[in-house]
Amino acid sequence: MACATASLVFNVEAADYSSGAMRDVYPSVRLVDASMSSTNVGVLQVRTATGLGSVCGMNTAAATVACRQLGFKYGSVSPSQCRHYGGADICGPNGSVVSMQHLTCEGDELDVQSCKWTAPEELCAKHERDAIVYCGNAPASRLVEEGSSRLIGADGSPSLGGTGRLEIYRGGAWVTVCASGFTHGSAQMACKQMGFTGAADLHGSQACHASSHEDYCGAYPPALSELACDGSEGDLLSCAFEEGSDVFCAPAENVVLRCLGDGDAQGRPAKGIAARVATTRLLPHHRGQETLMY
């Protein structure tokens, strides 16, 4: 299916959309939470000829472009499902508009309408693939160190305990790991990196569909596979692994771990940085208040 690159114009009875008042009433992009209130982390909605609708999949550069339109400096895409994000269902309502699929930007565009995308396919209509975007004024690379790890619970939010889908911060985004080639040493390394004493034996399989009756899999396929640690490495990315076109895994193969002892599985920012970032929800016209749920 061909990509659309031309900007789409939305006319409201010949009103001047370029004015600030019109942008407030008819925004070209916005982020909304479960109550459909504007926020700095939530489901991205983009206005096209079909109206204001969600985005079915996008890249990190597109998140940054959208966030710049909203007055922020940086953006990132959450790998969590909108159906259970932070314990709430923030997916678009059934029957509501899906504006586009596979939104892809280079990063230097002035607005997302100048990026590439495809018309949404039928699989997007249920809104389960609605993209969640976090906007902030500090780059994610400054908030989270490369190679950091976290666990995502069945509700789609960072785990408060020691069980969840393993995610590693790689190349400016949180990515999941395939169970193919994932070793016991890798499980031990991941849990110890988060401060736990070790990892429980998951009966020979770490794949999310085999972990329990709860769904830890998520909507996105793994970006890393064949992760093999022997215990001598300093972090997970120092272990042997495959990525990119060498990975052929489905979301159902995402690794889930149960770590033992006490630790921090929430992928928190580096010490000292978190204290400088507000954790309150964004209020209208107060963009300095940012939440760290991404």
N, C-alpha and C positions, 0 to 999 in steps of 0.2 A: 504494500500500500504506500502510495507516495506521501512524502512529508510535506507539511504546509509550512511555508516560511514567510509568507506575506502577513503583514499586520492586519488584524480584523478590526473594523471600525464599528463602534456601538453608538448609534445616534439616539438621543432622547428628545424628540420633537425639536430638532435643530438646536438644542441647548449647547452651550459652550462647555464641553467636557474638560477642557484644559484648565478651567477655573478651579480653585481650591474647593469651593463649595460643592461643585458637581462631583469632584473626586471623592469627597466624603460621602455623598449620597449614593453614587454609583461607582464604587471602587473597581479598578481593573484587576487587582489581586487582593486577597486577604487571607488571614489564618483564622480558623474558628475552632472553638472547643465544643464539648458536648452540649452546651446550652446555646450554641451558635453565636456566642459572644466573641468579639475580636480579642486576639491574644498574640503573643510572640512565639507560641508553639502550638501547633494544631494542624488540622487538615487544610491543605492549600486549596484555595478556590481561585480560578482564573476566569475572567470575563471574555467570552467570544461571541460570535453571532447567535449562538444558541442560549446565551445567558451566562450567569455566574455559576460555575460548576467545578467539581473536584478534578483532580489530576490522577490518572491511573498509571503510576510509575514515572520516575524522573531521575535525573542524575544530580550529583552534588553541586555542579556548576549552576544548574537551573535553580537550585535552592538559594544560592548566593545572589543570583540575578533577581529573583522574586523578593528576597529580603532587602536588597538595596532599594527596590521600588517602595518598600514599606518604611524606609528610613533607617534601616540597620546597615551594618557593614558586612556581615557574614551570614551564611546559612548552611545548614546541614540537613540531610534526610535521615529520618529515623527508620531503622529496619523493622521496628515493631509493627504489629497489625493494629489498624485503627479500631477493630472490633473490641479490643480489650486493652486499649492504651491507658496506662495508669489506673487500671481498674474500671475504666469507663468506656462506653461505646461512643466514639466520636466519628464514626463513618457517616457519610452522607445518607439522608433518608432515602428509603426505597422510592424509586420513581423520580428522584431529583436528577439534575443535569450532571453528566460527566463531560467536561469540556474537551479533554484530550487524553491521549495515551502516549507513553514513552517520550515525555518532554525532555529534550536534550539541548543543552546550551554549551557554548564554548567558555562563557564566563565574562566576556567583555561586552555583552549585549546590554542595551539600556532598559529593555523590558522583555518579559518572557514571550510576548507575541512575536518578537523578532527571532526566537529560537525555532528549532525544528520539533515536530511532533507528528503523530498519526491520529486519525480518527479513532475514537474508542471502539473496541470490539465488544462483543456480547458479554465476555467474561468480566468486563468492567462494570456492568450495569448493577451488580449487587453491592457495589461500593466497598467491597472487602479489600480492594487493592488501592484505596484512596491514599495518596501520599501524605505523610506527616512531616512537617518542616519545623525546624527550630531556627529562630533568628536571634542574633546577638551582635554585640559591638566588639567582641574579641574573637579572633579565629579559633576554631575548635582545636587546632594544633597547639595553641597556647593553654587551653583548658585541660586537655587530656594528652598524656604522653604517648608517643608511638609505641605500640606493643602492649599497652594497658589491656586488661581483660575485665570482663564483667559477666554476670549471669542474669538472664531475663526470665522472669517467672511466667507461669501459664496465663496470667492476666495481661501480659505485654509490658509490664513495668519492671524496672530493675529489682532483682530479688532481695528481699529483706533477710532471707536465710541463706542457706548454702546450696540450694537446688535451683537449677535453671538452664536455659539454653546458653551455651558458651559463645561469647562475642569478643573479638579482638579488635583493637583500634589500629587500623591499617590504612595508610594513605589518606588520612583526613576523614575516615568514616568507620563506623562500627560494622564489622562483617562477621558472618558465622563460619563455622568449621564443619567440614563433612566427616562423618563417622568412618569413611573409607580410609584405612591406614592409620587411624587415630590410635595411638598406643597408650598402655597403662602409664608409662612414663610421662606422656603428654598430659594426662589427666592429673597426675601428681604435681607436675610443674604448674599447671593452670591454677589449681587450688592453692598451692603454696605461694604463688605470685600474689594472690589476693589475701594472704595472711592466714589461711587455714592450715591445719596440720597435715592434710592430705585429702585423697579422694576415695570414696567408697567404691567397691567393686559393683558395677552395674550388670552383673551376671553375663559378662561377655559381650554386651552391646551397649554403646553409648548413644545410639540413634534415638531421636526424640520420640518417635512413634512407639518405641519399645520401653520407654522409661516408666510410664504409669498410665493411669486412665485419663490423666490430664493432657491437654495439647500444648506442648512446648515448642512445636515445630516452627511457627511463624510463617510468613508469606514469601520470604525471599530465599533463594537457593544459596548454598554455601559459596564463599569466595575463595576459601582455602581448603585443601585436602592433603591427605598423606602426611599429616603433622606427626612427626616422630621425634620425641625428646628422649635423651638418655639420662637426664638429671644433672648434667654438668653445665648446662646452658644457663645464662643469666636471666633470660626471659623467653617467652614462647616464640618470638620472631627470630631468635637465634637458633632455633631447632630447624631440622630439615622439613620442608613442606613444598607443596605445589600450589600455583594460583593461576588466574587468568584462563586462557584457553585450554589449560591442562586439567581443569576441574569439570567433571561431568556428574554433578550431584543434584538431587531434588531437595526441596525444603524438608521433606520427610526424613532426610538423612542428616539433618543438623544435629550436632553433638549436644547432649544434655549431661550435666554433671551433678553429682551430689557430693559436696565438699564436707569434710569433717572438722569439728572444732569451731573456733571463733575466727571470723575474718570479715572482710568488707567486699561484698560481691556487686557493689553498685557502680563501679567504674567512676569513682569520684575524681574531680580535677586534682591536679598536683597541689600538694599542701601549700597554702599561702595564696593560691589563686582563687580558690573557692570562696575565701573570706571576702574577696573583693567583688564578687558577683552576687547581686541580689537574687533571692530565691522566691520573691513574691510574684504572683501572676500579673501580667501586663494589664494596665488599665488604659482606657482611651486617653490619648494625648499625654501619656506618661511613659514614653518609650525607654526611659532609663531603668524601669523596673522589669527585670527579666527573670524567667524561670529557667532552671537548668535541666528540665526534663527533655532530653533528646536522645 
